[in-house]
Amino acid sequence: MKSAFAATPTRLAALALTSSLLAGCTTYTDGLFGSRVDYKTAAVKTAALEVPPDLSQLARDSRFQPQGGVISAAAAAAGGPTNSSNAGSGALGVALVSRGDARVERSGQERWLVVAQTPEQIWPQLQAFWTARGFVLEVDDPKIGVMETNWSENRAKLADDVVRNTLGRLLQNLYDSGERDRYRTRVERTGTSSEIFISHRGLSEVYTNERRDTTTWRARASEPQLEAEFLSRFLMTLGAPEAVARATVANAPESPARARLLAGRPAAALEIDEPFDRAWRRVGLALDRSGFSVEDRDRAGGLYYVRYIDPAAAGKDEPNWFMKWFDKGSTQAAVRYRVAVQSASDKTTVSVLTSAGAPENGDNAKRIVALLVTELK
């Protein structure tokens, strides 16, 4: 893990002055979760990470806006209107929370909530949930059921040392964890209920030269533990006691799933040993966790509309290839594909199609399928 202090020349000069007055420090231990999550919104030191211009927000759907125009975090914590009916039928791996109106389902490392509220009811509660925790919603699109936070720093990762405790706010901006996190929330309608998926993406700051005075940001692996932490916290928002919420998420029974590549098809494809409903949900979460930009979806037609940039074409070996993906000034053009989800009995086939709907079996399509198999195993 990168040091909690990013050693730029300006910061080193300031700390040199401070260290002549104060001494002693403690080492940060890796206790990320529970009380060790404390996000503070701050811009990264490189170019701003912005939603590409061709992924601008669609017009807001008034059905998903809170009545009266304003909702507070306290009001969201009260739980809002609920539907006491069961959240779904035929669900596997169910663990109920105390109110009986929400449960956690799990498949592999993936967990999601099933709540007995419609997307219209749950959407404003999710908005309040993220903003109350220090995030800004850069994507807030009820038409496709997706909201996404900005890149934020988990300040709980910073060292709790004498210098920082003594000078407090004076040195606040000189300390940096060297990591940023972004969370995407996807809401799926299931009758009168909703399924809530939270996926994590991360960046790490790395040095780009031997003198260690220049840094850039690169992608790091998603952390299922952080996803589970925020699922637990949202359960608390819905009214579950902390101990119950954490135990429910941690101990959700696993429903094993298997996925494999399919050969000899006109389009690059994979097969999942699950029926359509469950496969549809998991493919959507896998796309989110793999960093794809999902522009639209058609559940009735079994289609996700995604944008993809070949890492090799974007210069994977260059220091800033991940930033190019999100920077609207990038010279690399994203390619649009359709990801088709089709089911027969208890098995589902996932295929990659061109933007026009023709079978696609090129290198990019094979990479997409390989990424999905890795997430869906």
Secondary structure, 3 states (H helix, E strand, C coil): CCCCCCCCHHHHHHHHHHHCCCCCCCCCCCCCCHHHCCEEECCCCCCCCCCCHHHCCCCCCHHHCCCCCCCCHHHHHCCCCCCCCCCCCCCCCCEECCCCCEEEEEECCEEEEEECCCHHHHHHHHHHHHHCCCCCEEEEECCCCEEEECCEEEHHHCCCCHHHHHHHHHHHHHCCCCEEEEEEEEEEEECCEEEEEEEEEEEEEEECCCCCCCEEEEEECCCHHHHHHHHHHHHHHCCCCHHHHHHHHHCCCECCCCEEEECCCCCCEEEECCCHHHHHHHHHHHHHHCCCEEEEEECCCCEEEEEECCCCCCCCCCCCHHHHHHCCCCCCCCEEEEEEEEEECCEEEEEEEECCCCECCCHHHHHHHHHHHHHHC
